[in-house]
């Protein structure tokens, strides 16, 4: 779990898939750039939950 959002970390061999494994890394970069946060939770029954939180931008916070 500690390496989940790092660049080029792969668990693809486990699932017989090929890729560059940038999906979660890029997702984190985009969400971080918008002052949000991303999370992952793994459970003992092998289920996983991924989510993110983005701040709401109000009219007074927009840049003119």
Buried (B, 14 or more C-beta within 10 A) or exposed (E): EEEBBEEEBEEEEEEEEEEEBEEBBEBBEEBEEEEEEBEEEEEEEEEEEEEBEEEEEEEEEEEE
